[in-house]
Structure formats: structure tokens, C-alpha cells
Amino acid sequence: MKYYILNKYLAALSGLFLILFLTGHLLGNLQLLIPVESGAQEQFNKYAEFMSTNPVVKVLSIITYISIILHVFVTLCLTIDSKLKRKIGYKKVKSDSNSFGSRYMGVLGTIILAFVIIHLSNFWYKAKFTDSIPLIDGRQDIYSMVVDKFQNIEHVLIYFFAMMAIFFHTLHGFQSSFQSLGLINSKTKKYVKLLGILYSLAVPVLFALIPIWLYFRGN
């Protein structure tokens, strides 16, 4: 029981940290929507350089990678433990614990993990470990790399479907994390649920808008 409770706490804490990471990552990436004539390329490249050289950001990046691995591990343990203990399947009743996101958290998490791996290989790995990134004044032109990548419809679709998975995953996980940590009660539950719905809609929609905008702007 103690092991199960510990995993619940770790899943909640790592999940909430990743929600904060997603928010910060989105705010940075929204610069890709700036019109080209307004200096989008220079501004985004400065942002990318800052994110790759600032020591505080580097520490936060390490914490993020650890949080992803931890979140995957503990949620996998919770899923296996739940399946082993469950004597019967879910009853078909309308409840928070029987939502789409709740029933398919494992599947959604797997889709998101696969997307993270693809995303890192397409951008982070190329920027860090290859010479394939175009240069401007001796500095990497990350902006052009991102824009070029999203001129391919398959990358746009992968991003779009991944954002759908994130929507359902956070729709359940947002409230569940606060509940696991004992931070909500009967009075605050509806507000946390509403906040979770708004977050789960806004963040994936804005993330998905970026590649769609870049694709249609370039085609």
C-alpha cells in the first residue's frame, strides 16, 4: 500500500512539473507565429540560443528529462498494479474515474512518449549532435529548421494527433494530480476541474496551431 501511495505522489508531482514545462515550452514556441517581416527568424533564434546556453535552463532541462522518465515508470507501475488488483472491468457509468482519459491513460501516455522521442530526434538531436542545421552569422538557424520541417504534411499530422493525445491525457491527469496530492476538496473540486478543462483545451490547441500555421504559410 505504501509503495502504491508513493507512486501516486510521484506520478502527480512529475505530472504537474511537466504541465509547467509544457506551458513554458508553448510560450517560447508561440514566437513561431510572429510574421516573418516582424523579425520572427532573429527573435526565435535568439530564444533558441538562450535556451541552449543558459545554465539555469540546462538544469531545468535535466529535471524535465528525469521527470519524463519518472512519470513513465511510476504510471506504468500504477497501471500494472491496477490491472492486477481489478477483479472486474469498469462499470459503464459516468464518473471522473471512467472517463476516456482515465480508461486509456496507458495508451495515451505511450503515444505521447513516442511523440517525445520523434520530436527530440527531429529537433533537439539535430541541433545538438549534427551539422545539418543551417547557419546565420556562424549561429544555428533553428527557426528555418523548424519551418522547413513543418512544410511536410506528415510532420504536421503527427504533431496534431500527438496534441489530441495530450488533450485527453491532461484532461484526466490535471485534476487527478491535485486530487492525489490532497490539494482539492468538495468545494474546490469544480474549480480545479474547470481549470483542467481550460488548460487541456488551450495548450494542445495552441501547440497544434503552430505547425498548421507554418504549413499553410509556406504552401
Salt bridges, closest charged atoms under 4 A:
GLU42 OE2 - LYS46 NZ 3.21
GLU49 OE1 - ARG139 NH1 2.87
ASP81 OD2 - LYS85 NZ 3.31
ASP96 OD2 - LYS189 NZ 3.46
ASP96 OD1 - LYS193 NZ 3.51
